[in-house]
Amino acid sequence: MEEEEEEARALLAGGPDQPRSGAPAASGAPSALCDPGRLAHRLVVLLLMCLLGFGSYFCYDNPAALQSQVQRDMKVNTTKFMLLYAWYSWPNVVLCFLGGFLIDRVFGIRWGAIIFTCFVCVGQVIFALGGIFNAFWLMELGRFVFGIGGESLAVAQNTYAVSWFKGKELNLVFGLQLSMARIGSTVNMNLMGWLYSKIEASLGSAGPTTLGVTLLLGGMTCILSLCCAFALAYLDQRAERILHKDQGKTGEVIKLTDIKDFSLPLWLIFIICVCYYVVVFPFIGLGKVFFIEKFGFSSQTASAVNSVVYVISAPMSPLFGLLVDKTGKNIIWVLCAVTTTLVSHMMLAFTAWNPWIAMCLLGLAYSLLACALWPMVAFLVPEHQLGTAYGFMQSIQNLGLAIISIIAGMILDTRGYLFLEVFFIGCVSLALLSVVLLYLVNHARGGNLNYSTRQREEMKLSHTE
């Protein structure tokens, strides 16, 4: 105990009195890295936060990067292949409500992050063993276990961000975390096919064993995330001891009885969320083979095109977030995003134009929608209901993804890619109709969803006077 107090005194000695300018002492750099109150230390924590979710996002789309290999080696049709995504989503229909509760009341942020990362690691190992032992049911079990950890780990990641970067830096930190997540997805799309071919050459043949070893090596990114979880737990505990800071809380108060109080505009936002995301993630899950079959691309080029959505969203998400913050007009931006997505899918379905154009449009639209849609929930519900509203929104999003993933696989097996694209166009058209209804309902009720930033500031000032 005395050693801990001496460490705290040593780090904080001269804190307020120490000059912030001028030539630093020779030991300035090391002390800045070790002092949790200094920017250098917090940047190290930020790097660990970003890497905490890297393994989860890298491995989430392993099936998409290896679609043709999984279907060939495991001898499954597209319907069964898409179960690998459905099984990820099923546990999160419930865990979106429980994840924040478990972090706040049961595990704490540090053990919560470690435990959920362990689920991700174990799930990926089981998924890989399913390939090695040629047991598709084992691969499905692995994705289920992986899903238990994946979404809840994102909650832990966001909680760490709020705990360390509360204030003006927070939006930038969320943007950087999202960018790192998309980088993980992009690297997966472009690396796993190449890695499979190298292992195939090393083992002398393709097959379930080659697939399993590839997935096992991909799982090394989850081990990296687990190491980051332990490092973050140590640094957070140390900062709590030195700075007397509280352990991070999600701030989520989940009361299912609040659902009955949700307004019509909020339900329209939920419908937009489900109808939009089901035309993005399931499409990317099946996209690689689509680009090979329709456009005659090589496997590597198809992977590159399929990853463009993630490549674009990595740098554009923070920029679009800043744009929406500066302008407001959320409904108009959502309308632009949904319309652009509709145009993108119509180009892919009915034209032979270079798919790079359509996928770039989809990447821009996907980034813009995330920045404009999700914040609108906070304008519609009081703070004490935010946890319930966001939990319910994520829950029905995962329910939609699980169901549509199965339906998409069945359509592809029986009708082909053109009919699948028509189905996706129908879903995004329903999202577009919901956006128009949201605009009309909001306008009729005098709502603030489409206010400019200036109008919102004036409204806030009028409430405080």
N, C-alpha and C positions, 0 to 999 in steps of 0.2 A: 504494500500500500504506500509506503514511504517512497519507494522507487517510482511509482506512478506519479505521485505528487511532484517529485523532483523533475521528472520528464516534462510534466505540464508546465512547471515554473520555468524550465530551461527554454521551452519552445515559446512561451508567451512573454518571457523576460524582455522588457523594453518595447513590447508591442506598440502601445500608444505613443511612447516617447521616442521610439526609434525613427530617425528620419527616413522618409520614403524616397527621397531623391539623393543624388550624389553618388559617389563611388561606393559600391557595396563592399562589405567585408569579404575576405577571402572565403569564408565559409557561408556566404550568403546564399548561393545556389542550393547546396545540400539542405540548409535549414528551411529554405522556402519549399523544397520538395517534401520535407518531413512535417511541415506545419500545416495542419488541416484548415487553418484560417487564411492561408495564402492561396493566390490564384494558381501557382505552379502545382501545388498539391491537388487542387480541385480539378485541374486539367488531367492529371493522372487518373483521378476517380472517374472523370467523364470518359476517358478512353476505355477503362474497364467496364463502365456501364454500356457503352456501345458494343463492345465485344461480348458482353453477357448474353445478348440475344442473337449473336452472329450464327452460332451453331444451329439453333432452332430454325432460323430462316433459311439457312443453307440446306438443311436436310428436309424441310417441309416439301420442297419441289423436287426432291430426288426422283420420285416416280415420273414427273413430267420430263426431266432430262433424260430418262432411260426408258421411255414408254415402249418403244419398239423392242428393246432388249428384254424388258419385263414380260411383255406379252408373248414373245417368242420362247424365252427360256422357261417361263413358268407355265406355258401353254394355256393362257387365259384369254378370253375375249375382252372387248372394251368395257362391257358392263362390270365384269369382275375387277378389271384394272382400276376403274373409277371408285371401287369400294375402298381403295387405299386412301382416297381423299375423304370419303364419307365417314370412315372409321375415325379419322382425325377429328372431324367436326362433331360427331355424336356426343362425346363426353363434355364438350364445351357448351352444349345446349344448357347444361346444368351448372358447370363450373364457372360460367360468367357471373353467376350470382354468388358462388361460394368462394371464389379465388380471393377477393378482397377481404372477406370475413376471416378466412384461414390465415391470411397474412397479418391482419390486425389483432385477432383474438387468440389464435392458436400457436402459430409458428413464430411470429415476428418477421420482420422484413428480411433479416439475415438468414435465418434458417429456412424461411419460405423460399427465398431465391435458390438456396443450395438444394433443397428437397425437390423443387420443380425442375431444376436443371438435371438432377439425378434421374427423374422420370424421363426427361428428354433423352439422356444418354442410354438408359436401359431400354427405352422404346426403340431407339435406333439400332442397338445391338440385337434385339429380338427380331427386328425387321430384316437385318442382314443375315441372321441365322436361318430365317425362313428361306432365304435364297440358297444358302449353303446346303441345307438339308432338303431342299426342293419341296417345301411345305408352304403353300400359299396361305393356309389358315394361320400359320405362325407369323407371316408377314402382316396379315390383317391385325393380329393381336399386338404386334409391335407398333403399328400405326395408332392403335387405340391408346396404348400406354404413352406413346409419344405425344398424343393429343392432350392427355391429362396434364402434362407439364407445359406444353407449348404456349397456350393462351394465358395461363396463370403466371408464367414466367414474364410475359409482357407486362402484366399488372405490377409485378415486383420491380421490373426495370423502371417503369414510370414512377413508382413510389420512391425509389432511390433518387430519381431525377428531381422530384418535388422536394425531397428532404435536403438535398445538397445545393440546389440551384433555384430556390424559391425567389420569385421576384422577376426582374426585367430579363434575366437570362433564360428563363424557363422555356419560352417558345422556341428559341434558337436551339436549346438542348434537345427538345422533342424532335425538332427538324433533323438534327444531326443523328439522333438515334434511328429515326425512320430511314435516313439515307444509308446508314450502315446496314440496316436490315435489307434494304433493296440491293445493296452491293453483295450481301451474302447470297441472295436469290440469283443475282446475275452471274456470280462466279460459279454457282452450282450448275446453272444452265449450260455454261460454256466449258466446264471442266469435266463433268461426270462422264459424258460420252467419250471424251479423249482418254480418261482414266480407264474406262471399261476396255477400250481397244488395246491399251498397253498391257493390262492384266491378261486379256485374251491372248496376246502374243507371247506373254511370259509363260502362261499355263499350257499353251498349245491348242486350246479350243475354247469356243464359247459355251455357255450353259449356266445352270443355276449356281454352280460354285463360283464361276467368274463374276456373276451378278452379285452374289453375297459378299465376296471379297471387296468388290468395288464399293458396295454400300458400307462395309465395315471401315474401309479407309476414309470414306466421306464422313463417318461418324467421329473421326478425330477432331473435327471442328466442335463437336459437342463437348469433348474433353477440354478443349480450350475454353469454352464457355464455363465449364464447371470450375476450372482453375480461377477464372475471373470472379466467380461467385464466392469462392473462399477468400480471395484477396479483398473483394469489396466488404465482406463480412468483417474481416480483420480491421480494415481502415475505418469502417463505419463505427465499430466498437471503440476503436482508439480515439476517433474524433468525439464520440460521446463522452469519453472519459476526460479528454483534455479540454474540450469546449463546453462541456455540460449540456450538449445538445440532446434533444429527444430523439428516440428511434422513429424512423419514418412510418407514417400511417397513410393508408390509401385515402382516407376521408370518405370512403363509401359506406353509406348507411342503407342497407337493403331492406325494404319493407314491401313485400309482394302485394299488400293491400293497397299500396299507392297506385297500382296499375289502373284501378277503377277510376282514378281522377285524371288520367291522361286525356289531353284534349285532342280534337280532330286533327289539327295541324301536326301534332306529335305522331299520331298514327300514320299520317301521310308520309312523314319523314321515315318511319320504320319501313313502310312499303317501298319507298324509293331505295332505301339501303339494301333491302333484300333483292329487289328486282335488278338493281345495278350490279352488285357484287357477284351475283350468280352468272353474269355474262362475261366476267373478267377471269376469276380464278379457275372455274371448270374449263373455260376456253384455253387458258394457258396450260392447264393440265393435259389437254389433248392436242395442243397446237403444233407440236414438233412434227408429228406424223402428217397432220393436215398440210403443212408447208412442203413436206417431202412429196406427198401424193398429188397435190393440186398444182404446185409450181415447179416440181422436179428438182428441188434443192437437195444438196448433199446434207448428210446428217449434221455436220458442223455448221453449215450455213443456216439450216432450219433452227438449230438451237440458238444461234445468234439473233435471228429474227424474233423468235419466241421470247427472248429475254429483253427485247427493246423496251417493253412496258416498264420493267424494273430499272433498266439503265437510265431511262428518262426521268422516272420518278425520284431517283436518288438525288440529283441536283435541283430538280424543279419543285419538289414538295416544300422545302423551306422558302423558296422564292414566291410560290403561289400563296403560301401561308402569310407572308409579308404583304402580298398584294391584297388579299382579302381583309387583313387587319387594317390596311390603309384606306380601303374603299368602302367596306361593308357590302351591301347589296347581295347578300348570300344567296337568295333564291335565283337571281339572275345568273350568278356564277354556276350554280347547280344546273340550271337550264342549259347553259353553254356546254357544260361537261357531258350531260346526258345526250344532248343533240349530237355532239361530236362523236360520242361512242356509237350512236345509232348509224351515223354516216360511215364510221369505220367498219362496222359489221356488214353494212350493205355493200361496201366496196369489196370486202373479202368474199362475200357470198356471190355477188352477181357480176363482178368484173374480173378480168385477168391482169389488172394493173399490178405494178410492183407492190408486194405486200408490205415493204418497208414503210411506204407512205401511210397505209392504214394503221400499222402497228405504232408508228410515231404519234399519230393522232390519238390512238387509244391510250398511249402512255401519258400524253399531256392531259387528256380528259380525266384519267384515273387519278392523277396527282391533284388536279384542281378540285375534283369532287370531294376527296378526303378532307381538303382544307376548308371547303365551304359548307359541307353537309353536317359533319359531326358537331361543330360549335353551335349550330342552331338549337340543339337540344337545351343548352344552357340558357337560351333566351325564353324558353317555354315553360320550364319547371323550376320551382324554388330549389335553393341549394340543398336542402335536406332530402330532396327526392332525386338528386342527380345520380347518385349511385344506383338506385333502382332503375332509372330511365336508361342509363348507359348499359347497365347489366342486361336489361331486357332487350335492348337494341342489338347487342352482341349475341345474345342467346338466339333470337329469331334469325339473325344473320347466319349463324352456324347451322341452325335447323334448315334454312333454305339451301345452304351450300351442300349439306349432307344429302338432302332429297334430290336437288337438281343434278348433283354429281352422278347419282345412280340413273336418273332419267336421261341425262346426256349420253351416258354409256349405252343405254338401251337403244336410244335413237340412232346412235352411230352404228351399232351392230345390225340394226334392221333397215334403216333408211339411208344412211350415208351422211357425208359432211354437209351437203347442200341443205338437207332437211334440218340438220342440227343448227346450221346458221340461221335458218328461218325461225327456228324455235328461240334462239338467242335474240333475234330481232324483235320477236313478239314480247319477250321479257323486258327488253330495254324500252320498247314502245309503251308498255305498262308503266314503267318508271317515268317516262316523259309525260304521260297523262297525269300521273300523280303530282309531278312538279307543277304543271299548269293548274291543277286543282288547289295545290298548296298556295300558289300565288293568288288565286281568286279568293280563297277562304281567308288568307292573311289580310288581303286588301279590304274585304268586306268587314272584318272584325277590327280593323285599325291596328293590326299587329305590327311588331317591330322587326320581323325577320328580314325584311327587305330595306330596312333603313340604311342610310349611308353612315359612315363612322361619325360624321359631324352631328347627324340627327340623334344618334345614340348618346353622344356626349352631352348634348343639350337636354335630352330626356333624363339622363343621370343627374345633371345639375338641378333640374326642376324638382326631382324627387328629394334631393338633399336639402333644398331651401325650405 
